[in-house]
Amino acid sequence: MKSLYCSLITLIFAILFISFSWPVQAQSHHKFLQCLFSLHSNDSFPISYVIYLQTNNSYSSILESSIQNLRFSINGTAKPFVIVTPLHASHIQATIRCSKRHGLQIRTRSGGHDMEGLSYVADASFVVIDLVNLKSVDVDVKSRTAWVESGATVGELQYRIAEKSGTLDFPTCTCHTVGKYGLAADNIVDARLINVNGEILDRKSMGEDFFGIVFYWKLKLVHVPSTVTVFTVTKAPQQNATQVVHRWQYIAPKLSDDTFILATISRAEASEGQRSIQFPELGLLKQDCIEMSWIRFVVYFAQFTTEPTEILLDRTASMKSYFKVKSDYVKEPIPEFVFKGMGPMFDEYEGRFAYMNLVPYGARMDEILETETPFPHRAGNIYSIMYATGQDEEITHFEKYINWMRRLHRYMTSFVSKSPREAYVNYRDLDIGVNDKDKTNYEQSSIWELVKVKSLIDPHNFFKHQ
Ligand SMILES: Cc1cc2nc3c(=O)[nH]c(=O)nc-3n(C[C@H](O)[C@H](O)[C@H](O)COP(=O)(O)OP(=O)(O)OC[C@H]3O[C@@H](n4cnc5c(N)ncnc54)[C@H](O)[C@@H]3O)c2cc1C
């Protein structure tokens, strides 16, 4: 009887709470919109054109347009109550000020590639600022720089650079360019950022106030060869695949900075490519090699082999899928038996969609000091590993495939970086840790230097995510 009484009280309380909280939330949404209209008085860029409420016909297509990980577009995923697609910095400023004033969280989305969907998912009432309309690219060949708005894709950037020069590019990722040019972050010259107070700052004026929404980047362009030679070599287990991958660890990170070999391990095959003289086990033949221009190579590396380079401008061409990714850093070559031991795991049913990419570091990454750009995986790391599993089609019981990958990740524990086990920030993996449902506070996380800076700049932790 007592428990029935308790549950009745709970039920009544829950109903009361829900019925009070809905109008409160609706009210704050309404006030937020009123605030946007009153704060934004720039008549040449009316903010009303770029506000999409859930009742708007275009809301769903805009929300879904750049979701790359379809795991976060399924029913039940929290959706923003409004999407703002700024045409002008003043739209971002007004959205920040009004969200702060009315207690709404913001999620900022540029390309929507976040592996855990953090640019468009939240567990509180939130606004998405989608920078899709801010996508201009202005290349200056003479000064080897480009001003780029944050909503431009790397494909658009690389296409626009190639229009003006066949021997310039911007290193966009830890992939084929990392050993020669370092990271994208190593090649940033300046940025325009809007801080928690809605003020516009650049590199000079921001000092340590670098938390906010970046809407413009000034990039340093790098010299690339006009022609490159590429190849893909596939090795089956009976062709000594594990021996080749084992050798790869000693060779790929030490190659001169004009040669890059990515190794991929998957259930069916392992593939690598490189010059045969330094790596005879690869068995590379002349007919495996194809010569192409740099921009064609960019397209080839993005796995579009025959498409015209204009594919880089096509945002609908990106390969969306349901996926999960994890990562590791390797400091010492891993014994061959470890690669052999993976074979039976990849043969399991849940291993069928999985693969591992081994990306060599070394070369330029060894030269740049940790203090130059805040990126901790410099000299001493021979390569990074990306573990991925996923499919274009929705996979039933996907959790089983993710658990398989977690098991592979555990299997690697003794052979990768330790204390701490390092991970690559761009391969976002919430298995590593999340905020405790908004209860993690500055005090709890004060062991990190960056937190000390943020607690001064953004004392109410306005810019945050999971
Ligand atoms: C298919 C695929 C391939 C990938 N390949 C590589 C690769 O080869 N190498 C590599 O290094 N990484 C790779 N990544 C990871 C990718 O680089 C990161 O996810 C990166 O953050 C994506 O940028 P985005 O603008 O698309 O992300 P978004 O999802 O838009 O944002 C990512 C995070 O940054 C925040 N954010 C976005 N825009 C801004 C802004 N303007 N100002 C402030 N904060 C902002 C978001 O709130 C979110 O927390 C890949 C991802 C995918 C899905």
The ligand as an SDF file (V2000), in Angstrom:
LIG
                    3D

 53 58  0  0  0  0  0  0  0  0999 V2000
   33.8950   10.1110  -43.2220 C   0  0  0  0  0  0  0  0  0  0  0  0
   34.8740   10.7970  -42.3040 C   0  0  0  0  0  0  0  0  0  0  0  0
   36.2190   10.8210  -42.6370 C   0  0  0  0  0  0  0  0  0  0  0  0
   37.1400   11.4540  -41.8040 C   0  0  0  0  0  0  0  0  0  0  0  0
   38.4560   11.4390  -42.1480 N   0  0  0  0  0  0  0  0  0  0  0  0
   39.3620   12.0450  -41.3600 C   0  0  0  0  0  0  0  0  0  0  0  0
   40.7520   12.0420  -41.6930 C   0  0  0  0  0  0  0  0  0  0  0  0
   41.1730   11.4760  -42.6950 O   0  0  0  0  0  0  0  0  0  0  0  0
   41.6060   12.6710  -40.8700 N   0  0  0  0  0  0  0  0  0  0  0  0
   41.1830   13.3370  -39.7680 C   0  0  0  0  0  0  0  0  0  0  0  0
   42.0000   13.9390  -39.0860 O   0  0  0  0  0  0  0  0  0  0  0  0
   39.8820   13.3380  -39.3970 N   0  0  0  0  0  0  0  0  0  0  0  0
   38.9710   12.7060  -40.1690 C   0  0  0  0  0  0  0  0  0  0  0  0
   37.6390   12.7040  -39.8060 N   0  0  0  0  0  0  0  0  0  0  0  0
   37.2420   13.3500  -38.5470 C   0  0  0  0  0  0  0  0  0  0  0  0
   36.9430   14.8150  -38.7710 C   0  0  0  0  0  0  0  0  0  0  0  0
   38.1380   15.4770  -39.1290 O   0  0  0  0  0  0  0  0  0  0  0  0
   36.4260   15.4380  -37.4630 C   0  0  0  0  0  0  0  0  0  0  0  0
   35.2260   14.8200  -37.1140 O   0  0  0  0  0  0  0  0  0  0  0  0
   36.2260   16.9480  -37.6100 C   0  0  0  0  0  0  0  0  0  0  0  0
   35.9040   17.4890  -36.3580 O   0  0  0  0  0  0  0  0  0  0  0  0
   35.1400   17.2280  -38.6140 C   0  0  0  0  0  0  0  0  0  0  0  0
   34.9000   18.5940  -38.7850 O   0  0  0  0  0  0  0  0  0  0  0  0
   33.4200   19.0510  -39.1490 P   0  0  0  0  0  0  0  0  0  0  0  0
   33.4280   20.5290  -39.2810 O   0  0  0  0  0  0  0  0  0  0  0  0
   32.8730   18.2460  -40.2580 O   0  0  0  0  0  0  0  0  0  0  0  0
   32.7100   18.5730  -37.8000 O   0  0  0  0  0  0  0  0  0  0  0  0
   31.4140   19.0240  -37.0400 P   0  0  0  0  0  0  0  0  0  0  0  0
   30.6590   17.7540  -36.7810 O   0  0  0  0  0  0  0  0  0  0  0  0
   30.6850   20.1230  -37.7040 O   0  0  0  0  0  0  0  0  0  0  0  0
   32.0460   19.5690  -35.6750 O   0  0  0  0  0  0  0  0  0  0  0  0
   32.9510   18.8280  -34.8920 C   0  0  0  0  0  0  0  0  0  0  0  0
   33.1240   19.5020  -33.5250 C   0  0  0  0  0  0  0  0  0  0  0  0
   33.6360   20.8230  -33.6850 O   0  0  0  0  0  0  0  0  0  0  0  0
   32.6870   21.8000  -33.2130 C   0  0  0  0  0  0  0  0  0  0  0  0
   32.6370   22.8570  -34.2390 N   0  0  0  0  0  0  0  0  0  0  0  0
   32.2330   22.7110  -35.5310 C   0  0  0  0  0  0  0  0  0  0  0  0
   32.3720   23.8670  -36.1800 N   0  0  0  0  0  0  0  0  0  0  0  0
   32.8660   24.7640  -35.2900 C   0  0  0  0  0  0  0  0  0  0  0  0
   33.2160   26.1400  -35.3930 C   0  0  0  0  0  0  0  0  0  0  0  0
   33.0870   26.8050  -36.5320 N   0  0  0  0  0  0  0  0  0  0  0  0
   33.6900   26.7630  -34.2910 N   0  0  0  0  0  0  0  0  0  0  0  0
   33.8240   26.0800  -33.1200 C   0  0  0  0  0  0  0  0  0  0  0  0
   33.5130   24.7710  -32.9680 N   0  0  0  0  0  0  0  0  0  0  0  0
   33.0360   24.1220  -34.0490 C   0  0  0  0  0  0  0  0  0  0  0  0
   31.3780   21.0510  -33.1310 C   0  0  0  0  0  0  0  0  0  0  0  0
   30.4920   21.6310  -32.2030 O   0  0  0  0  0  0  0  0  0  0  0  0
   31.8220   19.6570  -32.7480 C   0  0  0  0  0  0  0  0  0  0  0  0
   32.1020   19.5800  -31.3770 O   0  0  0  0  0  0  0  0  0  0  0  0
   36.6970   12.0750  -40.6130 C   0  0  0  0  0  0  0  0  0  0  0  0
   35.3360   12.0370  -40.2740 C   0  0  0  0  0  0  0  0  0  0  0  0
   34.4330   11.4000  -41.1070 C   0  0  0  0  0  0  0  0  0  0  0  0
   32.9730   11.3460  -40.7210 C   0  0  0  0  0  0  0  0  0  0  0  0
  1  2  1  0
  2  3  1  0
  2 52  2  0
  3  4  2  0
  4  5  1  0
  4 50  1  0
  5  6  2  0
  6  7  1  0
  6 13  1  0
  7  8  2  0
  7  9  1  0
  9 10  1  0
 10 11  2  0
 10 12  1  0
 12 13  2  0
 13 14  1  0
 14 15  1  0
 14 50  1  0
 15 16  1  0
 16 17  1  0
 16 18  1  0
 18 19  1  0
 18 20  1  0
 20 21  1  0
 20 22  1  0
 22 23  1  0
 23 24  1  0
 24 25  2  0
 24 26  1  0
 24 27  1  0
 27 28  1  0
 28 29  2  0
 28 30  1  0
 28 31  1  0
 31 32  1  0
 32 33  1  0
 33 34  1  0
 33 48  1  0
 34 35  1  0
 35 36  1  0
 35 46  1  0
 36 37  1  0
 36 45  1  0
 37 38  2  0
 38 39  1  0
 39 40  1  0
 39 45  2  0
 40 41  1  0
 40 42  2  0
 42 43  1  0
 43 44  2  0
 44 45  1  0
 46 47  1  0
 46 48  1  0
 48 49  1  0
 50 51  2  0
 51 52  1  0
 52 53  1  0
M  END
$$$$
